[in-house]
């Protein structure tokens, strides 16, 4: 007589689930039947997968897609998964390293969504932060807001009473504004920024958030200060590192900060081919391309950035998502010493015929080899593909 696997005791099924090694196997196991889902849910806090590589949430595709299915690309096996994610349609999305997609929906609310478990956390409406910046000529307010108002949503995972909670930072108004909200907050709390100098990027390391400005200065905040509805000032302006910033000119189109262990990294992204729509040579399909990167490590004692061609057994993930540094030693499909990047040049997304998303791929730091991702579901005028690291 054939065995009925669905009748195994719950604790036995849980033990079997803990033996699984890959994230994909655990997900497939949990959806086999209700009993196995219950067992896997009871042990998922104990389960440890092999290192999980970033997944790419592709752009929404509304053509012949009544069920609002969204494709996700897995770097480890080059497979695409179809997920029912109607919540993400019409929303601007940013990926994070904690399994969450941070979204601004068409009501201007911020939502954290786990695309695997479908869990959600809701945060306040962003519209009160708008200081009246007019939309681009010929563009609706809603379209402008989703594309331009928020430059970046960054998810922080903050220890709280032997557990943790999520805090969201929003960089807005063309990198001139910064605010935060904790779970349960009713409004966003502004954070003091240097209004006379443009902010470049933010990164969180343990209990601190570091902000980089285009004059080379770095400021920091303690995360535990993000708990009161008052203007939070940074700890200091003491660190000035100007050596590399002589390169801050029009040939650099984006600058990122990232964390590798306890080190701060600076990533310069170079692009070429940005044209003018009145130019006869203007390519309406691809108007800009990333042509290379430079990576620097911060030497705090000397207050300088030192260029490097070797990141060791890690890869960087930058672009329209939180900057991430991912160990590659046991992560199948992720190449060491490479930079994986997405298209974040939102100024041009609405201007090009095929919209944004084409400037997505990876770059080998040592060999200077570039490879771009092509295919369906890459293009969007407000929310091209974004990387996130899946978690249960």
GULO-29353 format. One record per residue (C-alpha): residue in three letters; x, y, z. Coordinates in nm, 3 decimals, always signed. Layout:
BEGIN
+-----+---------+---------+---------+
:  aa :      c1 :      c2 :      c3 :
+-----+---------+---------+---------+
: ALA :       X :       Y :       Z :
...
+-----+---------+---------+---------+
This chain:
BEGIN
+-----+---------+---------+---------+
:  aa :      c1 :      c2 :      c3 :
+-----+---------+---------+---------+
: UNK :  +0.000 :  +0.000 :  +0.000 :
: UNK :  +0.136 :  +0.341 :  -0.095 :
: UNK :  +0.236 :  +0.566 :  +0.195 :
: UNK :  +0.026 :  +0.876 :  +0.261 :
: UNK :  +0.292 :  +1.141 :  +0.320 :
: UNK :  +0.029 :  +1.396 :  +0.419 :
: UNK :  -0.047 :  +1.190 :  +0.731 :
: UNK :  +0.301 :  +1.206 :  +0.880 :
: UNK :  +0.311 :  +1.355 :  +1.232 :
: UNK :  +0.365 :  +1.731 :  +1.235 :
: UNK :  +0.696 :  +1.712 :  +1.423 :
: UNK :  +0.830 :  +1.454 :  +1.176 :
: UNK :  +0.739 :  +1.675 :  +0.879 :
: UNK :  +0.911 :  +1.964 :  +1.058 :
: UNK :  +1.232 :  +1.762 :  +1.096 :
: UNK :  +1.224 :  +1.680 :  +0.725 :
: UNK :  +1.175 :  +2.050 :  +0.640 :
: UNK :  +1.481 :  +2.144 :  +0.846 :
: UNK :  +1.691 :  +1.906 :  +0.632 :
: UNK :  +1.620 :  +2.109 :  +0.317 :
: UNK :  +1.913 :  +2.319 :  +0.199 :
: UNK :  +1.788 :  +2.565 :  -0.059 :
: UNK :  +1.534 :  +2.843 :  -0.036 :
: UNK :  +1.352 :  +2.711 :  -0.344 :
: UNK :  +1.315 :  +2.361 :  -0.195 :
: UNK :  +1.177 :  +2.501 :  +0.130 :
: UNK :  +0.918 :  +2.710 :  -0.058 :
: UNK :  +0.812 :  +2.410 :  -0.273 :
: UNK :  +0.790 :  +2.194 :  +0.040 :
: UNK :  +0.571 :  +2.449 :  +0.219 :
: UNK :  +0.315 :  +2.469 :  -0.063 :
: UNK :  +0.283 :  +2.091 :  -0.117 :
: UNK :  -0.023 :  +2.073 :  +0.109 :
: UNK :  -0.175 :  +2.249 :  +0.410 :
: UNK :  -0.021 :  +2.002 :  +0.659 :
: UNK :  +0.329 :  +2.052 :  +0.522 :
: UNK :  +0.273 :  +2.426 :  +0.512 :
: UNK :  +0.179 :  +2.420 :  +0.878 :
: UNK :  +0.486 :  +2.212 :  +0.964 :
: UNK :  +0.727 :  +2.431 :  +0.765 :
: UNK :  +0.576 :  +2.747 :  +0.919 :
: UNK :  +0.637 :  +2.608 :  +1.268 :
: UNK :  +1.010 :  +2.551 :  +1.203 :
: UNK :  +1.099 :  +2.827 :  +0.958 :
: UNK :  +1.255 :  +3.037 :  +1.238 :
: UNK :  +1.501 :  +2.746 :  +1.297 :
: UNK :  +1.571 :  +2.674 :  +0.931 :
: UNK :  +1.892 :  +2.801 :  +0.777 :
: UNK :  +1.937 :  +2.798 :  +0.404 :
: UNK :  +2.250 :  +2.809 :  +0.201 :
: UNK :  +2.345 :  +3.170 :  +0.125 :
: UNK :  +2.066 :  +3.311 :  -0.088 :
: UNK :  +2.155 :  +3.517 :  -0.392 :
: UNK :  +1.956 :  +3.831 :  -0.479 :
: UNK :  +1.644 :  +3.784 :  -0.687 :
: UNK :  +1.538 :  +4.038 :  -0.947 :
: UNK :  +1.179 :  +4.161 :  -0.928 :
: UNK :  +1.106 :  +4.240 :  -1.292 :
: UNK :  +0.894 :  +4.531 :  -1.411 :
: UNK :  +0.518 :  +4.492 :  -1.410 :
: UNK :  +0.361 :  +4.367 :  -1.731 :
: UNK :  -0.004 :  +4.465 :  -1.774 :
: UNK :  -0.042 :  +4.329 :  -2.128 :
: UNK :  -0.255 :  +4.012 :  -2.139 :
: UNK :  -0.197 :  +3.971 :  -1.765 :
: UNK :  -0.538 :  +3.989 :  -1.593 :
: UNK :  -0.416 :  +3.801 :  -1.285 :
: UNK :  -0.141 :  +4.057 :  -1.210 :
: UNK :  +0.131 :  +3.793 :  -1.222 :
: UNK :  +0.481 :  +3.934 :  -1.179 :
: UNK :  +0.801 :  +3.761 :  -1.283 :
: UNK :  +1.101 :  +3.717 :  -1.057 :
: UNK :  +1.443 :  +3.620 :  -1.192 :
: UNK :  +1.667 :  +3.393 :  -0.981 :
: UNK :  +2.037 :  +3.457 :  -1.043 :
: UNK :  +2.142 :  +3.120 :  -0.901 :
: UNK :  +1.970 :  +2.909 :  -1.167 :
: UNK :  +1.865 :  +3.162 :  -1.434 :
: UNK :  +1.501 :  +3.066 :  -1.380 :
: UNK :  +1.197 :  +3.291 :  -1.375 :
: UNK :  +0.914 :  +3.247 :  -1.128 :
: UNK :  +0.560 :  +3.375 :  -1.165 :
: UNK :  +0.416 :  +3.525 :  -0.847 :
: UNK :  +0.070 :  +3.667 :  -0.792 :
: UNK :  +0.157 :  +4.020 :  -0.673 :
: UNK :  -0.132 :  +4.257 :  -0.752 :
: UNK :  -0.016 :  +4.485 :  -0.467 :
: UNK :  +0.293 :  +4.581 :  -0.666 :
: UNK :  +0.109 :  +4.687 :  -0.980 :
: UNK :  +0.108 :  +5.064 :  -1.021 :
: UNK :  +0.358 :  +5.101 :  -0.733 :
: UNK :  +0.718 :  +5.221 :  -0.733 :
: UNK :  +0.937 :  +4.947 :  -0.582 :
: UNK :  +1.279 :  +4.925 :  -0.415 :
: UNK :  +1.440 :  +4.600 :  -0.302 :
: UNK :  +1.609 :  +4.535 :  +0.032 :
: UNK :  +1.840 :  +4.270 :  +0.186 :
: UNK :  +1.573 :  +4.159 :  +0.436 :
: UNK :  +1.322 :  +3.993 :  +0.205 :
: UNK :  +1.103 :  +4.304 :  +0.178 :
: UNK :  +1.004 :  +4.514 :  -0.119 :
: UNK :  +0.950 :  +4.877 :  -0.017 :
: UNK :  +0.672 :  +5.032 :  -0.227 :
: UNK :  +0.495 :  +5.362 :  -0.282 :
: UNK :  +0.144 :  +5.289 :  -0.406 :
: UNK :  -0.088 :  +5.519 :  -0.600 :
: UNK :  -0.230 :  +5.655 :  -0.273 :
: UNK :  +0.127 :  +5.769 :  -0.190 :
: UNK :  +0.139 :  +5.526 :  +0.105 :
: UNK :  +0.453 :  +5.327 :  +0.183 :
: UNK :  +0.416 :  +4.949 :  +0.218 :
: UNK :  +0.669 :  +4.678 :  +0.298 :
: UNK :  +0.576 :  +4.357 :  +0.117 :
: UNK :  +0.739 :  +4.017 :  +0.141 :
: UNK :  +0.668 :  +3.878 :  -0.209 :
: UNK :  +0.720 :  +3.520 :  -0.088 :
: UNK :  +0.504 :  +3.513 :  +0.226 :
: UNK :  +0.277 :  +3.806 :  +0.119 :
: UNK :  +0.323 :  +3.962 :  +0.465 :
: UNK :  +0.282 :  +4.342 :  +0.474 :
: UNK :  +0.365 :  +4.638 :  +0.696 :
: UNK :  +0.203 :  +4.974 :  +0.632 :
: UNK :  +0.372 :  +5.311 :  +0.682 :
: UNK :  +0.237 :  +5.668 :  +0.660 :
: UNK :  +0.144 :  +5.856 :  +0.344 :
: UNK :  +0.435 :  +6.043 :  +0.182 :
: UNK :  +0.228 :  +6.324 :  +0.032 :
: UNK :  +0.258 :  +6.556 :  +0.338 :
: UNK :  +0.635 :  +6.569 :  +0.272 :
: UNK :  +0.578 :  +6.724 :  -0.072 :
: UNK :  +0.684 :  +7.089 :  -0.064 :
: UNK :  +0.501 :  +7.175 :  -0.384 :
: UNK :  +0.758 :  +7.082 :  -0.647 :
: UNK :  +0.569 :  +7.101 :  -0.977 :
: UNK :  +0.555 :  +6.792 :  -1.198 :
: UNK :  +0.739 :  +6.779 :  -1.525 :
: UNK :  +0.557 :  +6.955 :  -1.806 :
: UNK :  +0.290 :  +6.731 :  -1.958 :
: UNK :  +0.316 :  +6.471 :  -1.682 :
: UNK :  +0.044 :  +6.403 :  -1.426 :
: UNK :  +0.115 :  +6.466 :  -1.059 :
: UNK :  +0.072 :  +6.095 :  -0.980 :
: UNK :  +0.318 :  +5.991 :  -1.251 :
: UNK :  +0.572 :  +6.251 :  -1.141 :
: UNK :  +0.537 :  +6.157 :  -0.774 :
: UNK :  +0.594 :  +5.786 :  -0.833 :
: UNK :  +0.886 :  +5.843 :  -1.068 :
: UNK :  +1.067 :  +6.137 :  -0.909 :
: UNK :  +0.957 :  +6.240 :  -0.560 :
: UNK :  +1.116 :  +5.960 :  -0.358 :
: UNK :  +1.472 :  +5.895 :  -0.472 :
: UNK :  +1.522 :  +5.596 :  -0.247 :
: UNK :  +1.344 :  +5.391 :  +0.019 :
: UNK :  +1.583 :  +5.216 :  +0.257 :
: UNK :  +1.469 :  +4.945 :  +0.498 :
: UNK :  +1.645 :  +4.915 :  +0.836 :
: UNK :  +1.613 :  +4.610 :  +1.059 :
: UNK :  +1.638 :  +4.743 :  +1.413 :
: UNK :  +1.672 :  +4.532 :  +1.734 :
: UNK :  +1.379 :  +4.593 :  +1.967 :
: UNK :  +1.304 :  +4.415 :  +2.299 :
: UNK :  +1.475 :  +4.083 :  +2.214 :
: UNK :  +1.318 :  +4.099 :  +1.870 :
: UNK :  +1.341 :  +4.346 :  +1.584 :
: UNK :  +1.127 :  +4.594 :  +1.395 :
: UNK :  +1.156 :  +4.770 :  +1.064 :
: UNK :  +1.229 :  +5.137 :  +1.010 :
: UNK :  +1.199 :  +5.295 :  +0.667 :
: UNK :  +1.413 :  +5.589 :  +0.555 :
: UNK :  +1.293 :  +5.796 :  +0.260 :
: UNK :  +1.529 :  +6.016 :  +0.059 :
: UNK :  +1.320 :  +6.264 :  -0.136 :
: UNK :  +1.310 :  +6.595 :  -0.326 :
: UNK :  +1.614 :  +6.514 :  -0.541 :
: UNK :  +1.827 :  +6.401 :  -0.244 :
: UNK :  +1.756 :  +6.720 :  -0.048 :
: UNK :  +1.518 :  +6.568 :  +0.209 :
: UNK :  +1.542 :  +6.276 :  +0.452 :
: UNK :  +1.278 :  +6.136 :  +0.687 :
: UNK :  +1.201 :  +5.814 :  +0.873 :
: UNK :  +0.903 :  +5.621 :  +1.007 :
: UNK :  +0.888 :  +5.324 :  +1.241 :
: UNK :  +0.618 :  +5.057 :  +1.238 :
: UNK :  +0.302 :  +5.211 :  +1.379 :
: UNK :  +0.402 :  +5.576 :  +1.324 :
: UNK :  +0.128 :  +5.806 :  +1.192 :
: UNK :  +0.363 :  +6.046 :  +1.016 :
: UNK :  +0.716 :  +6.082 :  +0.884 :
: UNK :  +0.980 :  +6.246 :  +1.100 :
: UNK :  +1.227 :  +6.473 :  +0.916 :
: UNK :  +1.598 :  +6.418 :  +0.977 :
: UNK :  +1.839 :  +6.709 :  +0.968 :
: UNK :  +2.039 :  +6.727 :  +0.645 :
: UNK :  +2.285 :  +6.977 :  +0.501 :
: UNK :  +2.054 :  +7.168 :  +0.269 :
: UNK :  +2.337 :  +7.352 :  +0.097 :
: UNK :  +2.503 :  +7.030 :  -0.026 :
: UNK :  +2.339 :  +6.742 :  -0.215 :
: UNK :  +2.319 :  +6.407 :  -0.040 :
: UNK :  +2.460 :  +6.121 :  -0.249 :
: UNK :  +2.367 :  +5.796 :  -0.071 :
: UNK :  +2.291 :  +5.629 :  +0.261 :
: UNK :  +2.406 :  +5.301 :  +0.414 :
: UNK :  +2.332 :  +5.131 :  +0.748 :
: UNK :  +2.602 :  +4.947 :  +0.942 :
: UNK :  +2.489 :  +4.782 :  +1.265 :
: UNK :  +2.338 :  +5.062 :  +1.480 :
: UNK :  +2.444 :  +5.357 :  +1.263 :
: UNK :  +2.327 :  +5.518 :  +0.941 :
: UNK :  +2.590 :  +5.695 :  +0.733 :
: UNK :  +2.509 :  +5.963 :  +0.475 :
: UNK :  +2.753 :  +6.070 :  +0.205 :
: UNK :  +2.743 :  +6.421 :  +0.057 :
: UNK :  +2.884 :  +6.531 :  -0.275 :
: UNK :  +3.144 :  +6.751 :  -0.106 :
: UNK :  +3.295 :  +6.430 :  +0.035 :
: UNK :  +3.173 :  +6.468 :  +0.393 :
: UNK :  +3.009 :  +6.183 :  +0.582 :
: UNK :  +2.764 :  +6.222 :  +0.868 :
: UNK :  +2.610 :  +5.955 :  +1.089 :
: UNK :  +2.308 :  +5.895 :  +1.308 :
: UNK :  +2.247 :  +5.633 :  +1.576 :
: UNK :  +1.947 :  +5.422 :  +1.478 :
: UNK :  +1.814 :  +5.424 :  +1.836 :
: UNK :  +1.758 :  +5.801 :  +1.795 :
: UNK :  +1.491 :  +5.731 :  +1.533 :
: UNK :  +1.217 :  +5.710 :  +1.793 :
: UNK :  +1.072 :  +6.056 :  +1.849 :
: UNK :  +0.875 :  +6.301 :  +1.641 :
: UNK :  +1.144 :  +6.564 :  +1.637 :
: UNK :  +1.422 :  +6.680 :  +1.407 :
: UNK :  +1.711 :  +6.438 :  +1.449 :
: UNK :  +2.053 :  +6.592 :  +1.402 :
: UNK :  +2.354 :  +6.385 :  +1.295 :
: UNK :  +2.622 :  +6.284 :  +1.540 :
: UNK :  +2.895 :  +6.486 :  +1.373 :
: UNK :  +3.037 :  +6.631 :  +1.054 :
: UNK :  +3.390 :  +6.539 :  +1.152 :
: UNK :  +3.488 :  +6.307 :  +0.864 :
: UNK :  +3.589 :  +6.484 :  +0.542 :
: UNK :  +3.734 :  +6.271 :  +0.264 :
: UNK :  +3.787 :  +6.482 :  -0.044 :
: UNK :  +4.063 :  +6.299 :  -0.235 :
: UNK :  +3.839 :  +6.098 :  -0.464 :
: UNK :  +3.585 :  +6.373 :  -0.507 :
: UNK :  +3.797 :  +6.563 :  -0.755 :
: UNK :  +3.639 :  +6.306 :  -0.990 :
: UNK :  +3.292 :  +6.440 :  -0.920 :
: UNK :  +3.206 :  +6.569 :  -1.265 :
: UNK :  +2.954 :  +6.502 :  -1.538 :
: UNK :  +3.117 :  +6.174 :  -1.638 :
: UNK :  +2.999 :  +6.013 :  -1.313 :
: UNK :  +2.627 :  +5.947 :  -1.318 :
: UNK :  +2.579 :  +5.783 :  -0.980 :
: UNK :  +2.761 :  +5.728 :  -0.654 :
: UNK :  +2.673 :  +5.462 :  -0.397 :
: UNK :  +2.790 :  +5.360 :  -0.052 :
: UNK :  +2.792 :  +4.999 :  +0.060 :
: UNK :  +2.899 :  +4.797 :  +0.361 :
: UNK :  +3.143 :  +4.504 :  +0.353 :
: UNK :  +3.189 :  +4.367 :  +0.703 :
: UNK :  +3.269 :  +4.678 :  +0.905 :
: UNK :  +3.412 :  +4.863 :  +0.606 :
: UNK :  +3.254 :  +5.145 :  +0.410 :
: UNK :  +3.278 :  +5.116 :  +0.033 :
: UNK :  +3.231 :  +5.388 :  -0.225 :
: UNK :  +3.109 :  +5.285 :  -0.570 :
: UNK :  +3.136 :  +5.522 :  -0.868 :
: UNK :  +2.920 :  +5.433 :  -1.167 :
: UNK :  +3.014 :  +5.573 :  -1.506 :
: UNK :  +2.766 :  +5.603 :  -1.792 :
: UNK :  +2.781 :  +5.714 :  -2.151 :
: UNK :  +2.550 :  +5.779 :  -2.442 :
: UNK :  +2.297 :  +6.009 :  -2.276 :
: UNK :  +2.166 :  +6.215 :  -2.565 :
: UNK :  +1.921 :  +6.488 :  -2.646 :
: UNK :  +1.588 :  +6.406 :  -2.802 :
: UNK :  +1.648 :  +6.679 :  -3.062 :
: UNK :  +1.971 :  +6.512 :  -3.172 :
: UNK :  +1.942 :  +6.315 :  -3.496 :
: UNK :  +2.166 :  +6.046 :  -3.344 :
: UNK :  +1.934 :  +6.003 :  -3.045 :
: UNK :  +1.856 :  +5.634 :  -2.983 :
: UNK :  +1.504 :  +5.609 :  -2.843 :
: UNK :  +1.561 :  +5.251 :  -2.726 :
: UNK :  +1.892 :  +5.288 :  -2.542 :
: UNK :  +1.994 :  +5.644 :  -2.460 :
: UNK :  +2.250 :  +5.563 :  -2.189 :
: UNK :  +2.462 :  +5.269 :  -2.083 :
: UNK :  +2.679 :  +5.195 :  -1.784 :
: UNK :  +3.038 :  +5.175 :  -1.907 :
: UNK :  +3.220 :  +5.087 :  -1.586 :
: UNK :  +3.263 :  +5.119 :  -1.211 :
: UNK :  +3.532 :  +5.213 :  -0.962 :
: UNK :  +3.528 :  +5.089 :  -0.602 :
: UNK :  +3.702 :  +5.254 :  -0.307 :
: UNK :  +3.748 :  +5.145 :  +0.054 :
: UNK :  +3.746 :  +5.402 :  +0.331 :
: UNK :  +4.055 :  +5.430 :  +0.550 :
: UNK :  +3.906 :  +5.608 :  +0.852 :
: UNK :  +4.235 :  +5.692 :  +1.024 :
: UNK :  +4.376 :  +5.860 :  +0.715 :
: UNK :  +4.034 :  +5.997 :  +0.610 :
: UNK :  +4.084 :  +5.893 :  +0.250 :
: UNK :  +3.925 :  +5.655 :  +0.000 :
: UNK :  +4.159 :  +5.393 :  -0.144 :
: UNK :  +4.076 :  +5.236 :  -0.481 :
: UNK :  +4.049 :  +4.858 :  -0.491 :
: UNK :  +4.015 :  +4.593 :  -0.760 :
: UNK :  +3.954 :  +4.306 :  -0.519 :
: UNK :  +3.646 :  +4.273 :  -0.301 :
: UNK :  +3.731 :  +3.917 :  -0.201 :
: UNK :  +3.451 :  +3.661 :  -0.183 :
: UNK :  +3.171 :  +3.915 :  -0.212 :
: UNK :  +2.960 :  +4.084 :  -0.476 :
: UNK :  +2.798 :  +4.428 :  -0.465 :
: UNK :  +2.439 :  +4.503 :  -0.562 :
: UNK :  +2.359 :  +4.867 :  -0.643 :
: UNK :  +2.100 :  +5.072 :  -0.832 :
: UNK :  +1.727 :  +5.107 :  -0.773 :
: UNK :  +1.741 :  +4.913 :  -0.446 :
: UNK :  +1.924 :  +4.927 :  -0.115 :
: UNK :  +2.295 :  +4.881 :  -0.176 :
: UNK :  +2.397 :  +4.531 :  -0.065 :
: UNK :  +2.716 :  +4.334 :  -0.018 :
: UNK :  +2.660 :  +3.959 :  -0.060 :
: UNK :  +2.897 :  +3.675 :  +0.029 :
: UNK :  +2.961 :  +3.452 :  -0.273 :
: UNK :  +3.157 :  +3.163 :  -0.119 :
: UNK :  +2.862 :  +2.922 :  -0.113 :
: UNK :  +2.608 :  +3.122 :  -0.314 :
: UNK :  +2.557 :  +2.942 :  -0.642 :
: UNK :  +2.530 :  +3.161 :  -0.949 :
: UNK :  +2.671 :  +3.475 :  -0.787 :
: UNK :  +3.013 :  +3.577 :  -0.918 :
: UNK :  +3.272 :  +3.708 :  -0.674 :
: UNK :  +3.427 :  +4.049 :  -0.721 :
: UNK :  +3.136 :  +4.162 :  -0.940 :
: UNK :  +2.884 :  +4.445 :  -0.923 :
: UNK :  +2.521 :  +4.368 :  -1.004 :
: UNK :  +2.331 :  +4.682 :  -1.098 :
: UNK :  +1.985 :  +4.802 :  -1.197 :
: UNK :  +1.869 :  +5.105 :  -1.391 :
: UNK :  +1.809 :  +5.402 :  -1.157 :
: UNK :  +1.836 :  +5.697 :  -1.398 :
: UNK :  +1.474 :  +5.797 :  -1.335 :
: UNK :  +1.511 :  +6.139 :  -1.501 :
: UNK :  +1.517 :  +5.972 :  -1.844 :
: UNK :  +1.261 :  +5.693 :  -1.798 :
: UNK :  +0.970 :  +5.896 :  -1.924 :
: UNK :  +1.161 :  +6.044 :  -2.219 :
: UNK :  +1.274 :  +5.730 :  -2.396 :
: UNK :  +1.038 :  +5.537 :  -2.619 :
: UNK :  +1.100 :  +5.201 :  -2.453 :
: UNK :  +1.119 :  +5.354 :  -2.102 :
: UNK :  +1.376 :  +5.267 :  -1.834 :
: UNK :  +1.514 :  +4.932 :  -1.720 :
: UNK :  +1.759 :  +4.851 :  -1.999 :
: UNK :  +2.067 :  +4.958 :  -1.801 :
: UNK :  +2.065 :  +4.646 :  -1.581 :
: UNK :  +2.338 :  +4.382 :  -1.562 :
: UNK :  +2.668 :  +4.299 :  -1.394 :
: UNK :  +3.028 :  +4.418 :  -1.408 :
: UNK :  +3.347 :  +4.225 :  -1.328 :
: UNK :  +3.575 :  +4.461 :  -1.136 :
: UNK :  +3.900 :  +4.285 :  -1.221 :
: UNK :  +3.843 :  +4.222 :  -1.592 :
: UNK :  +3.619 :  +4.523 :  -1.671 :
: UNK :  +3.373 :  +4.289 :  -1.845 :
: UNK :  +3.015 :  +4.417 :  -1.866 :
: UNK :  +2.705 :  +4.211 :  -1.937 :
: UNK :  +2.350 :  +4.345 :  -1.963 :
: UNK :  +2.020 :  +4.168 :  -1.896 :
: UNK :  +1.774 :  +4.172 :  -2.183 :
: UNK :  +1.429 :  +4.028 :  -2.227 :
: UNK :  +1.066 :  +4.079 :  -2.137 :
: UNK :  +0.945 :  +4.271 :  -1.833 :
: UNK :  +1.252 :  +4.495 :  -1.810 :
: UNK :  +1.102 :  +4.831 :  -1.911 :
: UNK :  +0.895 :  +5.074 :  -1.704 :
: UNK :  +0.840 :  +5.449 :  -1.688 :
: UNK :  +0.827 :  +5.451 :  -1.306 :
: UNK :  +0.946 :  +5.117 :  -1.160 :
: UNK :  +1.204 :  +4.909 :  -1.354 :
: UNK :  +1.352 :  +4.585 :  -1.208 :
: UNK :  +1.492 :  +4.589 :  -0.856 :
: UNK :  +1.702 :  +4.339 :  -0.658 :
: UNK :  +1.597 :  +4.195 :  -0.322 :
: UNK :  +1.727 :  +3.906 :  -0.111 :
: UNK :  +1.439 :  +3.663 :  -0.042 :
: UNK :  +1.362 :  +3.563 :  +0.315 :
: UNK :  +1.076 :  +3.385 :  +0.487 :
+-----+---------+---------+---------+
